Amino acid sequence: MAERLSLLPALPLTQREADAMCWLASGKTDVAIATLLAISSRTVHKHLEQIERSVCGTRGRRQ
């Protein structure tokens, strides 16, 4: 996973958010990411929402 993280540009993400983003980019589902990171799928979903807000400046899918 460390080699994947080194490829990421400097983003305002926590380590867990970066891990979740890497697994998502590799095609894993929320449930699979949760298993890999030993957290709940709800937590994964929240991490991915935070990534979207951090990177895209959005507040979710509603506009």
N, C-alpha and C positions, 0 to 999 in steps of 0.2 A: 504494500500500500504506500510506502514511503516514496517509491519512485513515481507513483501516480501523482502524489501531492506536489512533488517538485516540478511537475509540468503545469500546475495551475498558476495563473497570474496572481499577483497579490490582490486578494479579495478580502473583504471584511467578514470572514467566517470563523466560527469556532472550529476546533479540531473535529468535533463530532459532526458538524455541518459539512465540513470538507470530506470526511469519510463517507457520509451518506451521499454526497454529490458524486463522488468517485464510483460508488457502487451503483448508483442510478445510471450514470453514464455507461457503465458496463452492461446495462440491461436488466439489473435486478429489480424485483418488485419491492414495495414497501415491506411486505411480510418477510421476504428473503433478507432484506437489509436489516430488519429488526432482529432476525435470528443471528446474522453475522456479527452485529454490534451488541447483542445481548440486551436489547431495549425493546419497548413495546412498539407495535406498528403505528400507534397514535403518536408516539414521540418522534418516530421517523417522519411522519406526515408533517408534524410541527417544524422539524428541522428543515424540511423541503420548502415549507411556506416561508420560513425565515430567510432561506437562501434567495427565494424569489423576491422578497422585499429588499434584501441587501443588494442584490445584483441589478434588478430591474426597477427598483424604486416603486413597486406596486404594493397594494394592500390586499392581495388575493385576486381572485378571478373576476370579481364583480367590479365593474367600472362605472 
